[in-house]
């Protein structure tokens, strides 16, 4: 029986970020991934959230149309160096955010550049989102793979901090905890998560289905 889990990526200022590569062609990129566009700035639906493999595919296709000459000029050698740097950065990407002419890499592995949390459980409930229902709907991307339907959302750091403040307060007020130790542990985890969010530029919420083995 499929179960649903939440994994949260907290992207900090230390994450790799670079200017949109000239060979990517923003207009073509937005047209090709129109289903992954979202509105972060009012009236501007030009922000993209791509899986790392999609960004790598796009980069490879764009590079193949700009193959170097047999005897490259200094300008072509400089371009080749830039392309190699971008390709190397993309190898580490779980997600890629394109926003206002900049490309942010969301790493696959946890580090100071990106804190990764399973949950947190106080976000994985409908109550804290009631005040942010429009935001939750506008930032949703659904993707289907091997019969499973996953959902991914993108929040700014400021938006995530507002959601977390409401979610933590409601979770502590409206839930029964079997022991004082459980409550203390939860408060410690909430503090750890809030501390990560204070460093957040972006937050990626990834809800994925998996086979629980339960009937």
PEJOMO-V312477 format. One record per pair of residues at least 4 apart in sequence whose C-alpha atoms are under 8 Angstrom apart, sorted by the first residue. I is the first residue (numbers start at 0). J is the second residue. If there is no record, write none. Layout:
i = (I	I)
j = (J	J)
//
This chain:
i = (0	0	0	0	0	1	1	1	1	1	2	2	2	2	3	3	3	3	4	4	4	4	4	4	5	5	5	5	5	5	5	5	6	6	6	6	6	6	6	6	7	7	7	7	7	7	7	7	7	8	8	8	8	8	8	8	8	9	9	9	9	9	9	9	9	9	9	10	10	10	10	10	10	10	10	10	10	10	11	11	11	11	11	11	11	12	12	12	12	13	13	13	14	14	14	14	14	14	14	15	15	15	15	15	16	16	16	16	17	17	17	18	18	18	19	19	19	19	19	19	20	20	22	22	22	23	23	23	23	23	24	25	26	27	28	29	29	29	29	32	32	34	35	35	35	35	36	36	36	36	36	37	37	37	37	37	37	38	38	38	38	38	38	38	39	39	39	40	45	45	46	46	46	46	47	47	47	47	48	48	48	48	48	49	49	49	49	49	50	50	50	50	50	51	51	51	51	51	51	51	51	52	52	52	53	54	54	54	55	55	55	55	56	57	58	58	59	60	61	62	62	67	67	67	68	71	71	72	73	74	75	76	77	78	79	80	81	82	83	84	85	86	87	88	88	89	91	91	91	92	92	92	92	93	93	93	93	94	94	94	94	95	95	95	95	96	96	96	96	97	97	97	98	98	105	106	106	108	108	109	109	109	110	114	118	118	119	120	121	121	121	122	122	122	124	125	126	126	127	127	127	127	127	128	128	128	128	131	131	132	133	134	135	135	138	138	138	139	139	139	139	140	140	140	141	141	141	141	142	142	142	143	143	143	144	144	147	147	147	148	148	149	149	149	149	150	150	150	151	151	151	151	152	152	152	153	153	153	153	154	154	154	154	154	155	155	155	155	155	156	156	156	156	156	156	156	156	157	157	157	158	159	159	159	160	160	160	160	161	162	163	163	164	165	166	167	167	168	169	170	176	176	177	178	179	180	181	182	183	184	185	186	187	188	189	190	191	192	193	194	195)
j = (210	211	212	213	214	208	209	210	211	212	208	209	210	211	206	207	208	209	117	118	206	207	208	209	117	118	119	123	204	205	206	207	115	116	117	118	119	204	205	206	115	116	117	118	119	202	203	204	205	105	113	114	115	116	202	203	204	113	114	115	195	196	199	200	201	202	203	14	105	112	113	114	198	199	200	201	202	203	111	112	113	198	199	200	201	112	198	199	200	111	112	113	103	104	105	106	111	112	113	88	103	104	105	112	101	102	103	104	101	102	103	100	101	102	23	25	97	100	101	102	24	85	61	62	65	27	28	57	58	61	28	29	30	31	32	33	36	45	47	36	47	140	47	48	49	140	44	45	46	47	48	44	45	46	47	137	138	42	43	44	45	46	137	138	43	44	46	44	98	99	96	97	98	99	95	96	97	98	94	95	96	97	153	53	54	94	95	96	54	92	93	94	95	55	89	90	91	92	93	94	95	56	92	93	57	58	89	95	59	86	89	90	60	61	62	86	63	64	65	66	82	71	75	79	75	75	76	76	77	78	79	80	81	82	83	84	85	86	87	88	89	90	91	92	104	104	104	106	107	104	105	106	107	104	105	106	107	104	105	106	107	102	103	104	105	102	103	104	105	101	102	103	102	103	113	112	113	113	115	113	114	115	114	195	122	123	123	124	166	167	170	127	163	166	128	129	166	169	131	162	165	166	169	132	135	162	166	135	162	136	137	138	139	152	152	153	154	150	151	152	153	150	151	152	148	149	150	151	148	149	150	147	148	149	148	149	207	208	209	207	208	205	206	207	208	205	206	207	203	204	205	206	203	204	205	201	202	203	204	158	159	201	202	203	159	199	200	201	202	160	196	197	198	199	200	201	202	161	199	200	162	163	196	202	164	193	196	197	165	166	167	193	168	169	170	171	189	172	173	174	181	182	181	182	183	184	185	186	187	188	189	190	191	192	193	194	195	196	197	198	199)
//
